[in-house]
Amino acid sequence: MLVFIDTETTGLETTDRICSVAIIGDELTHYEVINPGKKIPPSASAIHHITNEMVKEAPIFNHSCSFALLEELNTHTNILVSHNAPFDLSMLQKEGITWQGSVIDTLKCSKALMDDLEGYSLQFLRYECRLYRQEKEYFVNRGVTLTPHHSLSDALHTKMMFEYLLDLASIDELIEMSQKRLLLNRLPFGKYAKKRIEEIATKDPAYLKWMVESLMDMDEDLRYSCHYYLNKV
């Protein structure tokens, strides 16, 4: 069974926690607001519109329906699908859920299969891949309101993105892509944004070396790709 998951959180730091979770399966559409046990800063509320007042009476994660449901779904035969799976998995792990089955990361797979795009956020891909053309009927059939950065809406868009990727690769191939290091072709940001990393490694290797040494929170696939092309020079 494919299990599509999206979380909204109090932030992106190691101390941040889940404040809402959505889970979609074959006949399952689940959404729940969670009390994260800490303040939700305005910077996070500005993205997902979940406020401290909204979570005040909500259950903490390990007393929630979401926790019980994920414990039931967490088997070796089920496949978790998420956009930026490492983030969602790390957040779930803080709440006592260590996923046992295979994982498909639609973010990583999109980068692997469509390496020349300008962006890979879920909302960017929604328009780039023309998902919006089918989304009205798709959302109505699930009884879901289309609200970007709402975990249920995002989980359903993740499902649509997964189905789009199935035209480019099999489920087994998507699982494999999600597990291994991804060799990126283009730099996603900086003064050489959208330029080929191999070309930058030849013309300005000092810039790539500076990035690798200075950006401690650099995406691991990007770090791997910079090292790969620098070593080829």
C-alpha positions in Angstrom: 0.0 0.0 0.0 1.2 3.5 -0.8 1.0 5.9 2.1 1.2 9.6 1.2 2.3 11.9 4.1 2.8 15.6 4.6 3.6 17.4 7.8 3.5 21.1 8.8 5.9 22.0 11.6 6.9 24.8 14.0 10.0 25.4 11.9 13.0 23.7 10.3 15.4 23.4 13.2 16.2 20.2 15.1 14.1 21.4 18.1 11.0 22.0 16.0 8.0 19.6 16.0 4.9 18.6 14.0 1.8 20.8 14.3 -0.3 19.1 11.7 -0.1 15.8 9.7 -2.0 14.4 6.7 -2.1 10.8 5.6 -3.6 9.5 2.4 -4.1 5.9 1.4 -6.3 3.9 -1.0 -9.5 4.6 1.0 -8.0 6.8 3.6 -8.0 10.6 3.9 -6.8 11.7 7.3 -5.9 15.1 8.7 -5.2 16.2 12.3 -3.9 19.3 14.1 -1.2 18.4 16.7 -0.1 20.2 19.8 3.6 20.5 19.3 4.4 21.3 22.9 6.1 24.6 22.0 5.2 27.9 20.5 4.5 28.2 16.8 6.5 31.3 15.7 4.8 33.9 13.3 7.3 32.9 10.6 5.8 29.3 10.5 2.2 30.5 10.9 2.7 32.8 7.9 3.4 29.7 5.8 0.8 27.1 7.0 -1.6 29.4 8.9 -1.7 27.2 12.0 -1.7 29.4 15.1 -1.0 28.7 18.8 -4.7 29.1 19.5 -5.6 26.4 17.0 -3.3 23.8 18.6 -4.0 24.7 22.3 -6.7 21.9 22.8 -5.2 19.5 20.2 -3.6 16.2 21.3 0.1 15.8 21.6 1.4 13.5 18.9 1.7 10.2 20.8 -1.9 10.7 22.1 -3.2 11.5 18.6 -5.2 9.5 16.1 -2.3 10.1 13.7 0.1 8.3 15.9 -2.2 5.3 16.2 -2.8 5.3 12.5 0.9 5.5 11.5 1.7 2.7 14.0 -0.8 0.5 12.1 0.5 1.5 8.7 4.2 1.2 9.6 4.9 -2.2 8.1 7.7 -3.5 5.8 5.1 -3.9 2.9 3.8 -0.3 2.9 5.6 2.4 0.9 5.7 6.0 2.3 5.6 8.7 -0.3 6.5 12.3 0.6 7.8 15.5 -1.0 11.2 15.9 0.8 10.8 12.6 2.6 14.0 13.0 4.8 12.4 16.0 6.5 9.0 14.3 7.2 10.8 11.1 8.3 13.0 13.1 10.7 10.0 14.8 12.2 8.1 11.6 12.6 11.1 10.0 14.2 11.1 12.7 16.9 7.5 11.6 17.7 8.5 7.9 18.0 7.7 6.7 14.5 10.6 5.1 12.6 9.3 4.1 9.2 9.9 0.3 8.4 8.9 0.2 4.8 10.3 1.6 1.5 10.3 5.3 0.9 9.7 7.4 -2.3 10.8 11.0 -2.2 9.0 12.9 -5.0 11.3 15.9 -4.5 14.4 13.8 -5.1 12.8 11.8 -8.0 11.7 15.0 -9.7 15.3 16.4 -9.6 16.6 13.1 -11.0 14.1 12.8 -13.8 13.6 16.4 -14.7 17.0 18.0 -14.1 16.6 21.2 -16.1 13.7 22.8 -14.1 13.9 26.2 -12.5 12.5 24.8 -9.2 11.3 21.7 -7.4 8.9 22.9 -4.7 5.6 21.2 -4.7 3.8 24.3 -5.7 6.3 25.0 -8.6 5.8 21.4 -9.9 2.0 21.8 -9.6 2.3 24.4 -12.4 5.3 23.1 -14.2 3.8 19.7 -14.6 0.3 21.0 -15.3 -1.2 19.2 -12.3 -3.6 22.1 -11.8 -5.5 21.0 -14.9 -6.8 17.8 -13.2 -6.7 19.0 -9.6 -10.3 20.3 -9.2 -11.9 16.9 -9.9 -9.1 15.1 -8.0 -9.6 17.2 -4.9 -13.4 17.0 -5.1 -13.3 13.2 -5.3 -11.4 13.1 -2.1 -13.5 15.8 -0.4 -10.4 17.9 0.1 -10.2 21.7 -0.1 -7.3 23.0 -2.2 -5.1 25.1 0.2 -1.4 25.3 -0.5 0.8 24.6 2.5 -2.1 22.8 4.3 -0.8 19.3 5.0 -3.8 17.5 3.5 -3.8 19.6 0.4 0.0 19.1 0.0 -0.3 15.3 0.6 -2.9 15.1 -2.2 -0.6 17.1 -4.5 2.2 14.8 -3.6 0.0 11.9 -4.7 -0.6 13.7 -8.0 3.1 14.3 -8.5 3.8 10.6 -7.7 1.4 9.6 -10.4 3.0 12.0 -12.9 6.4 10.5 -12.1 5.1 7.0 -12.8 5.0 7.9 -16.5 8.8 8.4 -16.3 9.9 5.6 -14.0 8.5 2.5 -12.2 7.8 2.3 -8.5 11.0 0.2 -8.0 13.0 2.8 -9.9 11.5 5.6 -7.8 12.4 3.8 -4.6 16.0 3.3 -5.8 16.3 7.0 -6.8 15.1 8.0 -3.4 17.7 5.9 -1.6 20.9 6.7 -3.4 23.0 9.9 -3.8 21.8 12.0 -6.7 24.3 13.6 -9.1 22.9 17.0 -9.8 23.7 18.7 -13.1 22.9 22.3 -12.3 23.6 24.6 -9.4 20.2 25.6 -7.8 21.3 29.0 -6.4 24.1 31.6 -6.1 25.8 33.6 -8.8 25.9 30.6 -11.1 22.3 29.5 -10.5 21.1 27.1 -13.2 24.6 26.8 -14.7 26.0 23.3 -15.1 28.1 22.3 -12.0 30.7 20.5 -14.3 31.2 23.8 -16.2 31.6 25.8 -12.9 34.1 23.2 -11.6 36.3 23.9 -14.6 35.9 27.7 -14.8 35.6 28.7 -11.2 36.5 25.7 -8.9 37.3 28.1 -6.0 33.6 29.1 -5.9 32.4 25.5 -5.5 35.1 24.8 -2.9 33.9 27.9 -1.0 30.3 26.6 -1.1 31.2 23.2 0.2 33.4 24.5 3.0 31.1 27.4 4.1 27.5 26.2 3.7 27.1 23.8 6.6 23.4 23.1 5.8 24.0 22.4 2.1 21.8 19.7 0.6 23.7 16.4 0.7 23.1 15.7 -2.9 24.4 19.1 -3.9 27.5 18.6 -1.7 28.1 15.2 -3.3 27.7 16.7 -6.8 30.2 19.5 -6.1 32.8 17.1 -4.8 32.2 14.8 -7.8 32.8 17.4 -10.4 35.7 19.0 -8.5 37.4 15.7 -8.4 37.0 15.4 -12.2 38.9 18.6 -12.8 
